[in-house]
Amino acid sequence: MGVQRCICSHVTLDEVVRRAQAGQNFEQICSDTGCCQGCGMCRPYVHLAIETGRSQLPILSPAQAEAVLNRAQARQRQEESRATEDSAN
């Protein structure tokens, strides 16, 4: 047994993966589906689904969840930096 969906918004991680593969980023997925906007427990799982393309995930320890969120923050900073560079050119 593992994590397969956002419970608050009834959004499956299959849907998250499909949207990520279609080019949506985390913010767009959350805005469109409502995931990560309730209790927040799904946030590391949504990030991990986007990162790995997997929709059936093991239950994460607090340390594992923190590591996923840290990687997501680092990716977001890189994307913002690239967007800033692109707009300057």
C-alpha positions as CSV (number, residue, x, y, z in Angstrom):
1,M,0.0,0.0,0.0
2,G,1.2,3.5,-0.8
3,V,0.1,6.9,-1.9
4,Q,-1.9,7.2,-5.2
5,R,-3.9,10.4,-4.8
6,C,-4.6,13.7,-3.2
7,I,-7.3,12.9,-0.7
8,C,-8.7,16.4,-0.2
9,S,-9.2,17.1,-3.9
10,H,-9.7,13.5,-5.2
11,V,-6.9,13.9,-7.7
12,T,-5.0,10.8,-8.7
13,L,-1.2,10.9,-9.1
14,D,-2.0,9.4,-12.6
15,E,-3.6,12.7,-13.4
16,V,-0.7,14.6,-12.0
17,V,1.8,12.6,-14.1
18,R,-0.3,13.0,-17.3
19,R,-0.4,16.8,-16.8
20,A,3.3,16.9,-16.1
21,Q,4.1,14.9,-19.2
22,A,1.9,17.4,-21.1
23,G,4.1,20.2,-20.0
24,Q,2.4,21.6,-16.9
25,N,4.5,22.6,-14.0
26,F,3.7,22.1,-10.3
27,E,1.9,25.4,-9.9
28,Q,-0.3,24.8,-13.0
29,I,-1.2,21.3,-11.9
30,C,-2.2,22.5,-8.4
31,S,-4.2,25.4,-9.8
32,D,-6.0,23.3,-12.3
33,T,-6.7,20.3,-10.1
34,G,-6.9,21.7,-6.6
35,C,-4.3,19.3,-5.3
36,C,-1.9,20.5,-2.5
37,Q,-4.5,23.2,-1.5
38,G,-6.1,21.3,1.3
39,C,-4.2,19.7,4.1
40,G,-0.9,19.7,2.2
41,M,0.0,16.1,3.0
42,C,0.1,15.3,-0.7
43,R,2.6,18.0,-1.6
44,P,5.8,15.8,-1.5
45,Y,4.0,13.1,-3.4
46,V,2.8,15.4,-6.1
47,H,6.4,16.7,-6.5
48,L,7.8,13.2,-6.5
49,A,5.2,12.1,-9.1
50,I,6.3,15.0,-11.3
51,E,10.0,14.2,-10.7
52,T,9.8,10.5,-11.4
53,G,6.7,10.0,-13.6
54,R,5.4,7.4,-11.1
55,S,1.9,7.5,-9.8
56,Q,2.1,4.8,-7.2
57,L,4.5,5.9,-4.5
58,P,5.6,4.5,-1.2
59,I,4.8,6.2,2.1
60,L,7.6,8.6,2.7
61,S,9.4,9.2,6.0
62,P,9.5,12.8,7.2
63,A,13.2,12.9,6.1
64,Q,12.3,11.6,2.7
65,A,9.5,14.0,2.3
66,E,11.7,16.9,3.3
67,A,14.3,15.8,0.7
68,V,11.7,15.7,-2.1
69,L,10.5,19.2,-1.1
70,N,14.1,20.5,-1.0
71,R,14.8,19.1,-4.5
72,A,11.5,20.7,-5.8
73,Q,12.5,24.1,-4.3
74,A,15.9,23.8,-6.0
75,R,14.3,23.0,-9.4
76,Q,11.9,26.0,-9.0
77,R,14.8,28.3,-8.3
78,Q,16.6,27.0,-11.4
79,E,13.4,27.5,-13.5
80,E,13.0,31.1,-12.2
81,S,16.6,31.8,-12.9
82,R,16.3,30.5,-16.5
83,A,13.1,32.5,-17.0
84,T,14.9,35.7,-15.8
85,E,17.8,35.0,-18.1
86,D,15.5,34.4,-21.1
87,S,13.5,37.6,-20.5
88,A,16.8,39.6,-20.3
89,N,17.9,38.3,-23.7
